[in-house]
Amino acid sequence: MMFIKEECPLTVIGGMEQPQWNEVLERFPERDIYFTFEYIKSSLMLDAGEPLLFHFKSPYGEVAYPVVKRKIDNQQGLELYDITTPYGHGGPLVAAIEDREALLWEFRGYVEDYCRNHLIVSEFVRFHPLLKNHLGLERDMEIVTIGQAVEIPLQLEGDLFEAIPGKTRNMIRKAQNSGVEVRELDTDEFFTEFLDIYYSTMARNSATDYYYFEESYFREIFAKLNSNVHLFGAFLDGRMISASIIYTSERFMHYHLSGSLEAYRCYGANNLLLHHIAEWGREMGKTTFYLGGGYSYKEDGLFQFKKSFSKSAPLDYFIGKQVHLPGIYEMLSEEKGLTEDNGFFPLYRSKN
């Protein structure tokens, strides 16, 4: 398929243009919190860079695609960059009028030109499992399935409790019979307690340093995301023993970060906590509670715990890879002594 580039239909919105950024998102009915400027701004504390929003309009429809542009250190002292999805999920929001495939093909042509002209070496995408927004991009970039994730449909007929597999229902009953109570919390009042629980959980699970998010990150998301971020806690005899941070948007809820005290795990507080949050989301009119997958999207104990809440088939989780400047990509990898693909992308950012 060929297209003629007369007047460029691609606009790139930067971080100083927050109102324009969110005005663009309002045009897309399937938008989610991960695409908002406020979310991406807070994510820069985990992966520093410059937020950009590609906005494309053509007779085929519109696309909005948020990324973080990162500088690449290199021995040659060249001004080089790459782009990546902020922590969480992303990829393009697509509003096709007729032909989605034609819209995306045209969009990708302009993005590739932009990247080559602005010394953007590579592009890494974490697609959104609920939106399935990798579809239509298969010929434009390398798309790989790296694992599975769990969703709880919230607006099905019948009781949510009865839709949970039997063993998990038993754990919920155990928590209720033990006197565990769940409630939404004031983030300022319970901030320190949550951090203590979260860090103790990371230590118990031998988490990498990356997941020991600094206190400033948590304060940033609570301040920036306002009514779209919620803290829930499970209590026994007045003590908080489990807690979760939940993100919400118009349709979706996301299980973001959580923790629990080791000494109280036998009470099933985590089970009751997630069920309570699901019931809360249903009452709020949300359609889906997205739990995510295991660590690095492996089918580990965390994944099995999440899967125990839903009879729905797990969702496939896709990533996308694109090298825009192959010669420079190879040079950067060789500078790090990496000449063979080790599965990490981009290779030049691999720590191995």
Secondary structure, DSSP 8 states (H G I E B T S, - for coil): -----SS--EEEEETT-HHHHHHHHTT-TT--GGGSHHHHHHHTTTS-SEEEEEEEEETTEEEEEEEEEEEE--TT---EEEEE--SS-B--EEEESS-HHHHHHHHHHHHHHHHHHTTEEEEEEEB-TTTTTTTT-TTTSEEEEEEEEEEEESS-SS-TGGGS-HHHHHHHHHHHHTT-EEEEE-TTTTHHHHHHHHHHHHHHTT--GGGS--HHHHHHHHHHHGGGEEEEEEEETTEEEEEEEEEE-SSEEEEEEEEE-GGGGGGTHHHHHHHHHHHHHHHTT-SEEEEE-SGGG-SSHHHHHHHTT--S--EEEEEEEEES-HHHHHHHHHHTT--S--S-SSGGG---
